[in-house]
């Protein structure tokens, strides 16, 4: 690849005179929600919640203990029988009421999300909109579940298949989509008739707590409980708790392994949605302009802190130079800034100093290894944890940046010579969450999509979700499905009841 585009350093748009996104009155109760009440934790054990755009502390939450988890699980256990007895219509109406409450407070939740995560407001508003849609979909889906027909499958014996709640579900959510990932878990869990305890990320708990405050009066006490804290303490206790019937986590591969190990002793079900390293396979007949334009969004949405991000391009060598030129043009046009700096801001900061260091560490090692930044390539001036939108080229097969999840505003570009090589290299990563294929050849698109070992494969698009279709992966990306009716299947169990009716 001979494209000679020189790296550029983006600038961070600041908003010196803009009013703050939130005031103290907008903050939720920074406590645990257990059995319908917000409870204080130990005043000596608190966690700072930091605005990653400014590095200022905006709140302090209690550091939850194993005892806090035990109290929350006890509340969920006490509430589960009554909640499970509600007919689907009653649970559906409550889910619609939750969706209404979120919609009524959409702008407040979006501002709170951006203040806590640094997301551009456009991203936070999209998260809130999808949260509403998730609850509305599950409210409808729970009233239309289907199952195997009742009938005589053994002579003189009528078989009936029942679908039952699991009981208590423990939920652990990540920092990149705090409100939306909470909704992806809470909506199907409660729709299926379960109660739950959720531990949000200690870095981004504010919208989960605000959601809990907004809907607390709509649900019976104990149906939804929130405990703050670290994964190693609160999360571990939730995963190992003998009264928790299932643990559901969206997070890193290492977190998934830890949760699965902790759950093993009690043989509870485990639902894992973990990392990704999505290949974008661009054939020589692809619409290169459309692909580059799509990657401007799909590669850099949520500042690249997205497990389905279009982060690893495999492009046919005959069109690689033209594609890189188009992609670099799109990426250089991205607006980087604080969420208060304008409605057109597209890329915000990394969520934390630790993650900022992790992303820039990948970039530094790539540079030392001979990988070239066609644009971007490093940190931007502070305050805030900003990294320049980056396109890396001259990436050899098997390079660290092409195999490991960077989880930042970084897209790598590799080339291939034929279809077999493209498929082999696309699959040669430890993840299997999502991928995309770009071609105008319909037969190729069907064939290649079927050979890619990923849970979602888009053709001529990337990162287009819908509540009606499942989201989840293979291999190191975990197991279990979010969204769609498959999520309701995950959070319920089937029981066979057989009646002998011979006379």
C-alpha positions as CSV (number, residue, x, y, z in Angstrom):
1,X,0.0,0.0,0.0
2,X,1.6,3.2,-1.1
3,X,-0.8,5.8,0.1
4,X,1.3,8.6,1.5
5,X,-1.2,10.5,3.6
6,X,0.6,12.2,6.4
7,X,-0.7,11.9,9.9
8,X,-2.7,14.8,11.2
9,X,-3.4,15.9,14.7
10,X,-7.0,16.6,15.3
11,X,-7.9,19.3,17.8
12,X,-10.4,19.0,20.7
13,X,-13.2,21.5,20.4
14,X,-13.8,23.0,23.8
15,X,-16.8,24.9,25.1
16,X,-15.5,27.5,27.5
17,X,-18.7,29.5,27.9
18,X,-21.3,26.7,27.6
19,X,-23.5,25.9,30.6
20,X,-22.7,22.6,32.4
21,X,-24.5,19.5,31.1
22,X,-25.9,18.8,34.6
23,X,-26.5,20.4,37.9
24,X,-26.4,18.9,41.4
25,X,-30.2,18.7,41.2
26,X,-29.9,16.4,38.1
27,X,-27.9,13.8,39.9
28,X,-29.6,10.6,41.1
29,X,-29.3,9.4,44.7
30,X,-25.7,8.2,44.8
31,X,-26.6,5.2,47.0
32,X,-27.7,1.6,46.5
33,X,-31.3,0.7,45.7
34,X,-32.4,-2.3,47.7
35,X,-36.0,-3.4,48.2
36,X,-37.4,-0.1,46.8
37,X,-35.3,2.2,49.0
38,X,-32.1,4.1,48.4
39,X,-29.6,3.1,51.1
40,X,-26.3,4.6,52.1
41,X,-23.1,2.6,52.0
42,X,-20.1,3.1,54.2
43,X,-19.0,6.8,54.1
44,X,-15.4,5.6,54.4
45,X,-15.6,3.5,51.2
46,X,-16.6,5.7,48.2
47,X,-15.6,5.7,44.5
48,X,-15.1,8.9,42.5
49,X,-17.1,9.3,39.4
50,X,-15.1,11.4,36.9
51,X,-16.2,13.4,33.9
52,X,-13.6,12.2,31.2
53,X,-13.9,15.4,29.2
54,X,-12.6,17.6,32.1
55,X,-11.2,15.0,34.6
56,X,-13.3,16.6,37.3
57,X,-15.1,14.5,39.9
58,X,-18.8,14.9,39.5
59,X,-20.1,12.5,42.1
60,X,-19.1,9.9,44.7
61,X,-20.8,6.5,45.0
62,X,-20.6,4.0,47.8
63,X,-18.3,1.0,47.3
64,X,-20.6,-1.9,47.7
65,X,-19.7,-4.9,49.8
66,X,-20.6,-8.6,49.7
67,X,-23.1,-7.8,52.5
68,X,-24.8,-5.2,50.3
69,X,-25.1,-7.8,47.5
70,X,-26.6,-10.3,50.0
71,X,-29.2,-7.8,51.1
72,X,-30.2,-7.0,47.5
73,X,-30.4,-10.7,46.6
74,X,-32.6,-11.3,49.6
75,X,-34.9,-8.6,48.4
76,X,-35.0,-10.0,44.9
77,X,-35.8,-13.5,46.3
78,X,-38.6,-12.1,48.5
79,X,-40.2,-10.4,45.4
80,X,-39.7,-13.1,42.8
81,X,-42.8,-15.3,43.5
82,X,-45.3,-12.4,43.4
83,X,-43.7,-10.9,40.3
84,X,-43.6,-14.3,38.5
85,X,-47.3,-14.8,39.1
86,X,-48.3,-11.7,37.1
87,X,-49.7,-12.6,33.7
88,X,-47.8,-11.3,30.7
89,X,-50.3,-8.5,30.1
90,X,-49.6,-7.0,33.5
91,X,-45.9,-7.2,33.1
92,X,-46.2,-5.7,29.6
93,X,-48.1,-2.7,30.9
94,X,-45.5,-2.0,33.5
95,X,-42.7,-2.2,30.8
96,X,-44.7,0.3,28.7
97,X,-44.9,2.6,31.7
98,X,-41.1,2.3,32.2
99,X,-40.6,3.2,28.5
100,X,-42.9,6.2,28.9
101,X,-41.0,7.4,32.0
102,X,-37.7,7.1,30.2
103,X,-39.1,9.0,27.2
104,X,-40.4,11.8,29.4
105,X,-36.9,12.2,30.9
106,X,-35.0,11.6,27.7
107,X,-33.0,14.8,27.6
108,X,-32.1,14.7,31.3
109,X,-30.8,11.1,30.9
110,X,-28.9,12.0,27.7
111,X,-27.1,14.9,29.5
112,X,-26.3,12.8,32.5
113,X,-24.9,10.1,30.2
114,X,-22.7,12.5,28.4
115,X,-21.5,14.1,31.6
116,X,-20.5,10.7,33.0
117,X,-19.1,9.1,29.9
118,X,-18.0,12.0,27.7
119,X,-20.2,10.8,24.9
120,X,-21.3,13.3,22.2
121,X,-24.9,14.2,22.9
122,X,-26.0,12.6,19.6
123,X,-24.7,9.3,20.9
124,X,-26.3,9.6,24.3
125,X,-29.7,10.6,22.7
126,X,-29.5,7.6,20.5
127,X,-28.8,5.4,23.6
128,X,-31.9,6.8,25.3
129,X,-34.0,6.3,22.2
130,X,-32.9,2.7,21.9
131,X,-33.5,2.2,25.7
132,X,-37.2,3.2,25.2
133,X,-37.5,0.9,22.1
134,X,-36.0,-2.0,24.0
135,X,-38.6,-1.8,26.8
136,X,-41.4,-1.3,24.2
137,X,-40.3,-4.3,22.2
138,X,-40.0,-6.6,25.2
139,X,-43.4,-5.3,26.4
140,X,-44.9,-6.6,23.2
141,X,-42.8,-9.8,22.8
142,X,-43.7,-11.2,26.2
143,X,-47.4,-11.2,25.2
144,X,-46.6,-13.2,22.0
145,X,-44.3,-16.0,23.1
146,X,-44.6,-19.2,21.2
147,X,-43.8,-22.8,22.1
148,X,-44.2,-26.4,20.9
149,X,-47.8,-27.3,20.5
150,X,-49.5,-29.3,23.2
151,X,-50.3,-32.8,22.0
152,X,-50.0,-36.6,22.4
153,X,-46.4,-37.5,21.7
154,X,-46.7,-40.7,23.6
155,X,-49.9,-42.8,23.5
156,X,-52.6,-41.6,25.9
157,X,-50.3,-38.9,27.3
158,X,-50.9,-35.2,26.7
159,X,-47.7,-33.1,26.8
160,X,-47.8,-29.4,27.7
161,X,-44.8,-27.2,27.5
162,X,-44.6,-24.4,30.1
163,X,-42.3,-21.4,30.0
164,X,-41.3,-20.3,33.5
165,X,-39.1,-17.5,35.0
166,X,-35.6,-18.5,36.2
167,X,-36.0,-16.6,39.5
168,X,-33.3,-14.1,40.5
169,X,-30.9,-12.8,37.8
170,X,-27.6,-11.1,38.6
171,X,-26.6,-8.4,36.1
172,X,-23.2,-6.8,35.6
173,X,-23.1,-4.0,33.0
174,X,-20.1,-2.2,31.3
175,X,-19.0,1.4,31.2
176,X,-19.4,2.1,27.5
177,X,-23.2,2.0,27.3
178,X,-24.3,2.3,30.9
179,X,-28.0,3.0,30.3
180,X,-28.5,1.0,27.1
181,X,-26.8,-2.2,28.4
182,X,-28.8,-2.0,31.6
183,X,-32.0,-1.8,29.4
184,X,-30.8,-4.7,27.2
185,X,-30.7,-6.8,30.4
186,X,-33.4,-5.4,32.6
187,X,-36.2,-5.4,30.0
188,X,-36.1,-9.1,29.0
189,X,-35.2,-10.2,32.6
190,X,-38.3,-8.6,34.1
191,X,-40.5,-9.3,31.1
192,X,-39.8,-13.0,31.5
193,X,-41.0,-12.8,35.2
194,X,-37.6,-12.6,37.0
195,X,-36.3,-10.2,39.6
196,X,-32.8,-8.9,39.5
197,X,-29.8,-7.3,41.1
198,X,-27.7,-5.1,38.8
199,X,-24.2,-3.9,39.4
200,X,-23.4,-1.0,37.1
201,X,-19.8,-0.1,36.2
202,X,-18.2,1.8,39.1
203,X,-17.0,4.3,36.4
204,X,-20.4,5.1,34.9
205,X,-23.2,4.4,37.3
206,X,-25.2,7.6,37.1
207,X,-27.8,6.9,34.5
208,X,-28.5,3.4,35.9
209,X,-29.1,5.0,39.3
210,X,-31.2,7.7,37.6
211,X,-33.2,5.1,35.8
212,X,-33.8,3.3,39.1
213,X,-34.9,6.5,40.7
214,X,-37.3,7.3,37.8
215,X,-39.0,3.9,37.7
216,X,-38.8,3.0,41.4
217,X,-42.5,3.8,42.0
218,X,-43.6,1.8,39.0
219,X,-42.3,-1.6,40.0
220,X,-42.9,-3.6,43.2
221,X,-40.0,-3.3,45.7
222,X,-37.3,-5.8,45.2
223,X,-37.9,-6.5,41.5
224,X,-35.0,-4.3,40.4
225,X,-32.2,-3.7,42.9
226,X,-29.0,-1.7,42.2
227,X,-25.7,-2.2,44.1
228,X,-22.6,-0.1,43.2
229,X,-19.1,-1.2,43.6
230,X,-16.2,-3.0,42.0
231,X,-16.3,-6.2,40.1
232,X,-13.8,-8.0,42.2
233,X,-16.0,-7.6,45.3
234,X,-19.7,-6.8,44.5
235,X,-19.6,-8.5,41.1
236,X,-17.9,-11.6,42.3
237,X,-20.3,-12.0,45.2
238,X,-23.2,-11.7,42.8
239,X,-21.8,-14.3,40.5
240,X,-21.2,-16.8,43.2
241,X,-24.3,-16.2,45.3
242,X,-26.3,-19.4,45.8
243,X,-29.6,-17.7,45.6
244,X,-28.9,-16.1,42.2
245,X,-30.2,-18.4,39.4
246,X,-28.4,-16.8,36.5
247,X,-25.6,-14.2,36.0
248,X,-25.6,-12.0,32.9
249,X,-22.6,-9.9,32.0
250,X,-21.7,-7.5,29.3
251,X,-18.0,-6.7,29.6
252,X,-14.5,-7.8,28.8
253,X,-13.3,-11.3,28.1
254,X,-11.4,-11.4,31.4
255,X,-14.5,-10.3,33.3
256,X,-16.5,-13.0,31.5
257,X,-14.0,-15.7,32.5
258,X,-14.1,-14.5,36.1
259,X,-17.9,-14.6,36.2
260,X,-18.1,-18.0,34.6
261,X,-15.6,-19.4,37.2
262,X,-17.5,-17.8,40.1
263,X,-20.8,-19.2,38.8
264,X,-19.5,-22.7,38.3
265,X,-19.8,-23.9,41.9
266,X,-23.6,-23.3,42.0
267,X,-24.1,-24.4,38.4
268,X,-26.1,-21.3,37.7
269,X,-26.7,-20.2,34.1
270,X,-24.3,-17.7,32.6
271,X,-25.1,-15.2,29.9
272,X,-22.0,-13.5,28.4
273,X,-21.7,-10.7,25.9
274,X,-18.0,-9.9,25.7
275,X,-15.5,-8.3,23.3
276,X,-15.2,-8.1,19.6
277,X,-12.8,-7.4,16.8
278,X,-15.1,-6.9,13.8
279,X,-13.5,-7.5,10.4
280,X,-14.8,-5.4,7.5
281,X,-14.1,-7.4,4.3
282,X,-14.1,-5.1,1.3
283,X,-13.9,-6.8,-2.1
284,X,-12.7,-5.2,-5.3
285,X,-16.3,-4.6,-6.6
286,X,-17.5,-2.8,-3.4
287,X,-18.9,0.7,-3.4
288,X,-15.8,2.2,-1.8
289,X,-17.3,5.6,-1.1
290,X,-20.2,4.0,0.7
291,X,-17.9,1.8,2.7
292,X,-15.7,4.7,3.8
293,X,-18.7,6.8,4.7
294,X,-20.2,4.0,6.8
295,X,-16.9,3.4,8.6
296,X,-16.8,7.1,9.6
297,X,-19.8,6.1,11.9
298,X,-19.3,2.4,12.5
299,X,-15.6,2.7,13.3
300,X,-15.8,5.7,15.5
301,X,-19.3,5.7,17.1
302,X,-19.0,6.2,20.8
303,X,-15.4,7.1,20.2
304,X,-14.7,3.5,19.1
305,X,-15.6,2.2,22.6
306,X,-18.0,-0.3,21.0
307,X,-17.6,-4.1,20.9
308,X,-19.2,-4.2,17.4
309,X,-17.1,-1.4,16.0
310,X,-15.9,-1.7,12.4
311,X,-12.3,-1.6,13.6
312,X,-10.4,-4.1,11.3
313,X,-10.5,-3.5,7.6
314,X,-9.5,-6.3,5.2
315,X,-9.5,-4.7,1.7
316,X,-8.6,-6.3,-1.7
317,X,-5.1,-5.2,-2.7
318,X,-6.3,-3.8,-6.0
319,X,-8.5,-1.1,-4.4
320,X,-6.7,-0.6,-1.1
321,X,-5.0,2.7,-2.0
322,X,-8.2,4.2,-3.2
323,X,-10.2,3.0,-0.2
324,X,-7.6,4.3,2.3
325,X,-7.6,7.7,0.7
326,X,-11.4,7.8,1.0
327,X,-11.4,6.5,4.6
328,X,-8.7,9.0,5.7
329,X,-10.7,11.8,4.2
330,X,-13.8,10.8,6.2
331,X,-11.8,10.3,9.4
332,X,-10.0,13.7,9.2
333,X,-13.4,15.3,8.9
334,X,-14.6,13.9,12.3
335,X,-15.3,16.6,14.9
336,X,-13.6,15.7,18.2
337,X,-14.8,17.6,21.3
338,X,-16.5,17.9,24.6
339,X,-20.2,17.1,24.6
340,X,-21.0,20.7,25.4
341,X,-19.0,21.9,22.4
342,X,-21.8,21.6,19.8
343,X,-24.4,19.3,18.3
344,X,-22.0,18.3,15.6
345,X,-19.4,16.7,17.9
346,X,-18.8,13.1,16.8
347,X,-16.0,11.8,18.9
348,X,-15.5,12.3,22.6
349,X,-12.8,11.2,25.1
350,X,-11.9,7.7,26.4
351,X,-13.9,6.9,29.5
352,X,-11.0,7.0,32.0
353,X,-7.3,7.7,32.4
354,X,-6.6,3.9,32.6
355,X,-8.4,3.2,29.4
356,X,-6.7,6.3,27.7
357,X,-3.4,4.8,28.7
358,X,-4.4,1.4,27.3
359,X,-5.4,2.8,23.9
360,X,-2.4,5.0,23.5
361,X,-0.2,2.1,24.6
362,X,-1.5,0.1,21.6
363,X,-0.7,3.0,19.3
364,X,2.8,3.5,20.7
365,X,3.6,-0.2,20.3
366,X,2.2,-0.3,16.7
367,X,4.4,2.6,15.7
368,X,7.5,0.9,17.1
369,X,6.5,-2.2,15.1
370,X,6.4,-0.4,11.8
371,X,2.7,0.2,11.5
372,X,2.0,3.6,10.1
373,X,-0.7,6.1,11.0
374,X,-2.3,7.5,7.9
375,X,-4.1,9.9,10.1
376,X,-4.2,10.4,13.9
377,X,-2.0,8.1,15.8
378,X,-1.8,9.4,19.4
379,X,-3.2,11.4,22.2
380,X,-4.6,14.9,22.0
381,X,-3.9,17.8,24.4
382,X,-5.8,17.8,27.6
383,X,-7.7,18.2,29.8
384,X,-9.7,15.1,29.2
385,X,-8.8,11.7,27.9
386,X,-8.9,12.4,24.1
387,X,-7.3,10.2,21.4
388,X,-7.1,11.4,17.8
389,X,-9.3,9.4,15.4
390,X,-6.8,7.0,13.8
391,X,-6.3,4.9,10.7
392,X,-3.4,2.5,10.8
393,X,-2.0,1.1,7.6
394,X,0.9,-1.2,6.7
395,X,-0.5,-3.6,9.2
396,X,1.0,-7.1,8.9
397,X,-1.0,-10.3,9.3
398,X,-1.1,-11.2,13.0
399,X,-0.2,-7.8,14.3
400,X,-1.3,-7.0,17.9
401,X,-3.5,-4.1,16.7
402,X,-5.2,-6.4,14.2
403,X,-6.0,-9.2,16.7
404,X,-6.7,-7.5,20.1
405,X,-9.6,-5.3,21.0
406,X,-8.2,-1.7,21.3
407,X,-11.7,-0.3,22.1
408,X,-10.8,3.2,21.0
409,X,-11.0,5.5,17.9
410,X,-8.7,3.3,15.9
411,X,-9.3,1.4,12.6
412,X,-6.6,-0.9,11.1
413,X,-6.3,-1.6,7.4
414,X,-4.9,-4.9,6.0
415,X,-4.9,-6.1,2.4
416,X,-5.8,-9.5,0.9
417,X,-5.4,-11.1,-2.6
418,X,-8.3,-13.5,-2.9
419,X,-11.5,-14.6,-1.3
420,X,-10.1,-17.6,0.6
421,X,-7.4,-15.5,2.2
422,X,-10.0,-12.9,3.2
423,X,-12.2,-15.4,4.9
424,X,-9.3,-17.1,6.7
425,X,-7.9,-13.9,8.0
426,X,-11.2,-12.5,9.0
427,X,-11.9,-15.5,11.1
428,X,-8.4,-15.6,12.6
429,X,-9.2,-13.6,15.7
430,X,-10.2,-14.9,19.1
431,X,-13.5,-13.0,18.9
432,X,-16.7,-13.8,17.0
433,X,-19.2,-11.0,17.7
434,X,-19.8,-9.1,14.4
435,X,-18.4,-8.6,10.9
436,X,-19.4,-7.0,7.6
437,X,-18.9,-7.9,3.9
438,X,-18.8,-5.3,1.2
439,X,-19.5,-6.4,-2.4
440,X,-22.0,-5.9,-5.2
441,X,-21.9,-9.6,-6.0
442,X,-25.0,-11.1,-4.4
443,X,-23.8,-14.7,-4.5
444,X,-20.5,-13.8,-3.0
445,X,-22.3,-11.8,-0.2
446,X,-24.4,-14.8,0.8
447,X,-21.5,-17.3,0.6
448,X,-18.9,-15.2,2.4
449,X,-21.4,-14.1,5.1
450,X,-22.1,-17.8,5.8
451,X,-18.4,-18.6,6.2
452,X,-17.7,-15.9,8.6
453,X,-17.6,-17.1,12.2
454,X,-19.5,-14.2,13.8
455,X,-22.8,-13.8,15.5
456,X,-23.9,-10.9,13.3
457,X,-22.7,-10.3,9.7
458,X,-23.9,-7.2,7.9
459,X,-23.7,-6.9,4.1
460,X,-22.9,-3.5,2.7
461,X,-23.5,-1.8,6.1
462,X,-22.1,-2.1,9.6
463,X,-23.3,-1.5,13.2
464,X,-27.0,-1.3,12.4
465,X,-29.0,-2.8,15.4
466,X,-32.7,-3.5,15.8
467,X,-34.6,-4.7,18.8
468,X,-36.2,-7.5,16.8
469,X,-33.0,-9.3,15.9
470,X,-30.5,-11.0,18.3
471,X,-27.1,-9.6,19.3
472,X,-24.4,-11.9,20.6
473,X,-21.3,-13.7,19.5
474,X,-19.3,-16.9,19.2
475,X,-15.8,-17.9,20.5
476,X,-14.3,-15.4,22.8
477,X,-17.2,-13.0,22.4
478,X,-19.3,-15.2,24.7
479,X,-22.7,-16.9,24.5
480,X,-26.3,-15.9,25.1
481,X,-28.3,-13.4,23.1
482,X,-29.5,-9.9,23.8
483,X,-32.5,-8.2,22.1
484,X,-35.2,-10.2,20.2
485,X,-37.3,-13.0,21.4
486,X,-34.1,-15.0,21.9
487,X,-33.3,-12.9,25.0
488,X,-36.6,-13.9,26.5
489,X,-35.6,-17.5,25.9
490,X,-32.3,-17.0,27.6
491,X,-34.0,-15.6,30.8
492,X,-36.7,-18.3,31.1
493,X,-36.8,-22.1,31.4
494,X,-39.0,-24.7,29.8
495,X,-40.9,-27.3,31.8
496,X,-42.6,-30.4,30.3
497,X,-45.9,-31.5,32.0
498,X,-47.3,-34.8,30.8
499,X,-50.8,-35.9,31.6
500,X,-51.9,-39.5,31.3
501,X,-55.4,-39.5,30.0
502,X,-56.0,-43.1,29.0
503,X,-59.4,-44.6,29.9
